[in-house]
Amino acid sequence: MLAACAAAGRRFNDKQAAAAAARAALPPEEAEAERRYLEKQRLLFMGDSRRRERRSRRRQLPREITDELMVELLALLGPDLGEDGEAVLRRVAPDAPAWVGPAVDGVLTGRALAMYRRGFLAELTEAYYINEDEDGTGFHEDGIWRHCAQGSE
């Protein structure tokens, strides 16, 4: 499983590097036009909010790493998770907290993670439930993530 996660990470990084190289190869006027277009789209769909800018700074992760089954299986390893498995879950938690759900809310996953290392389950639970991007100024902005029940999507 860890090898699959590492391979997915390498493929994802290679795709991002290729996209960056393609953007760098654009003539300056095309690059500027693309930048203006993307900025216009960001303002149109996200507004000009500091909170949303902070949220957009999250790194993108490969789908294989955030896959529900992969996260759940890693969590079920419990005491056998190891440093590499912990690193994968730690990578998902801050950048895609909704995808940590199977590790935190699963039937046996919480118990398994609690047997791995003291405090690790608490760290993942905090990343899953606490939304530090909310400043409390809007309706339902109390700093708690609103996640769907698993299987209801």
C-alpha positions as CSV (number, residue, x, y, z in Angstrom):
1,M,0.0,0.0,0.0
2,L,2.8,2.4,0.9
3,A,4.6,1.7,-2.4
4,A,1.3,2.5,-4.3
5,C,1.1,5.8,-2.3
6,A,4.7,6.7,-3.1
7,A,4.3,5.8,-6.8
8,A,1.1,8.0,-6.9
9,G,2.9,10.8,-5.3
10,R,5.8,10.6,-7.8
11,R,3.3,10.5,-10.8
12,F,1.4,13.4,-9.4
13,N,4.6,15.5,-8.9
14,D,5.8,14.6,-12.4
15,K,2.4,15.8,-13.9
16,Q,2.7,19.0,-11.9
17,A,6.2,19.6,-13.1
18,A,5.2,18.9,-16.7
19,A,2.3,21.4,-16.4
20,A,4.7,24.0,-14.8
21,A,7.2,23.5,-17.7
22,A,4.4,23.9,-20.2
23,R,3.3,27.2,-18.6
24,A,6.9,28.4,-18.5
25,A,7.2,27.7,-22.2
26,L,4.3,30.0,-23.1
27,P,5.1,33.4,-24.6
28,P,4.8,36.2,-22.1
29,E,1.6,37.7,-23.5
30,E,-0.1,34.3,-23.4
31,A,1.1,33.6,-19.9
32,E,-0.2,37.0,-18.8
33,A,-3.6,36.4,-20.5
34,E,-3.9,33.0,-18.7
35,R,-3.0,34.6,-15.4
36,R,-5.6,37.3,-15.8
37,Y,-8.2,34.7,-16.9
38,L,-7.5,32.5,-13.8
39,E,-7.6,35.5,-11.5
40,K,-10.9,36.5,-13.0
41,Q,-12.3,33.0,-12.5
42,R,-11.0,32.9,-8.9
43,L,-12.7,36.2,-8.1
44,L,-15.9,35.1,-9.9
45,F,-16.3,31.8,-8.1
46,M,-14.4,32.4,-4.8
47,G,-14.8,36.1,-4.1
48,D,-12.0,38.2,-2.6
49,S,-11.9,36.7,0.8
50,R,-8.8,36.2,2.9
51,R,-10.3,33.0,4.3
52,R,-10.8,31.5,0.9
53,E,-7.2,32.5,-0.1
54,R,-5.9,30.6,2.9
55,R,-8.0,27.6,1.9
56,S,-6.7,27.7,-1.7
57,R,-3.1,27.4,-0.5
58,R,-3.6,23.8,0.4
59,R,-1.5,21.4,-1.6
60,Q,-3.2,19.1,-4.0
61,L,-2.9,15.4,-3.4
62,P,-3.0,12.4,-5.7
63,R,-6.4,10.7,-5.7
64,E,-4.8,7.4,-4.8
65,I,-3.6,8.8,-1.4
66,T,-6.9,10.3,-0.5
67,D,-8.9,7.3,-1.6
68,E,-11.4,6.2,1.1
69,L,-10.3,2.6,1.0
70,M,-6.6,3.5,1.1
71,V,-7.0,5.8,4.2
72,E,-9.2,3.2,5.9
73,L,-6.8,0.4,5.3
74,L,-3.8,2.4,6.5
75,A,-5.7,3.2,9.7
76,L,-6.7,-0.4,10.2
77,L,-3.0,-1.3,10.3
78,G,-3.0,0.2,13.8
79,P,0.2,-0.7,15.7
80,D,1.7,-1.9,12.4
81,L,1.2,1.4,10.6
82,G,4.8,2.5,10.9
83,E,6.4,5.8,10.1
84,D,5.8,5.7,6.4
85,G,2.0,5.0,6.9
86,E,1.9,7.8,9.5
87,A,3.6,10.1,7.0
88,V,0.9,9.4,4.3
89,L,-1.9,10.1,6.8
90,R,-0.2,13.2,8.0
91,R,0.1,14.4,4.4
92,V,-3.6,14.0,3.9
93,A,-4.8,15.5,7.2
94,P,-3.8,19.2,6.7
95,D,-4.4,19.4,3.0
96,A,-7.5,17.3,2.5
97,P,-9.1,17.0,6.0
98,A,-12.4,15.6,4.7
99,W,-10.6,12.6,3.3
100,V,-9.3,11.6,6.8
101,G,-12.8,10.6,7.7
102,P,-12.5,6.9,7.1
103,A,-9.5,6.8,9.5
104,V,-11.3,8.8,12.2
105,D,-14.9,7.8,12.0
106,G,-14.6,4.2,10.8
107,V,-16.0,1.4,12.9
108,L,-12.6,-0.1,14.0
109,T,-10.1,2.5,12.6
110,G,-10.2,4.8,15.6
111,R,-9.4,1.9,17.9
112,A,-6.6,0.7,15.6
113,L,-5.0,4.1,15.4
114,A,-5.2,4.6,19.1
115,M,-3.1,1.5,19.5
116,Y,-0.5,2.9,17.1
117,R,1.0,5.9,18.9
118,R,-0.4,8.0,21.7
119,G,-1.9,11.3,20.4
120,F,-1.8,10.4,16.7
121,L,-5.6,9.7,16.6
122,A,-6.2,13.0,18.4
123,E,-4.2,14.9,15.8
124,L,-6.1,13.3,12.9
125,T,-9.4,13.9,14.7
126,E,-8.5,17.6,15.2
127,A,-7.6,17.9,11.5
128,Y,-10.9,16.3,10.5
129,Y,-13.2,18.3,12.7
130,I,-11.5,21.6,13.4
131,N,-11.6,24.2,10.6
132,E,-9.0,26.8,11.3
133,D,-9.9,28.7,8.1
134,E,-13.2,29.9,9.6
135,D,-13.1,33.2,11.4
136,G,-16.6,33.1,12.9
137,T,-17.9,36.1,11.0
138,G,-20.4,34.3,8.8
139,F,-23.4,32.1,9.2
140,H,-22.4,28.6,10.3
141,E,-18.7,29.6,10.5
142,D,-18.0,28.2,14.0
143,G,-14.7,26.5,13.1
144,I,-16.2,23.0,12.8
145,W,-16.0,21.1,9.5
146,R,-19.3,20.0,8.0
147,H,-18.7,16.5,6.7
148,C,-21.2,14.1,5.1
149,A,-21.8,10.7,6.5
150,Q,-19.8,8.1,4.7
151,G,-21.6,6.5,1.8
152,S,-24.1,9.4,1.5
153,E,-22.4,11.2,-1.4
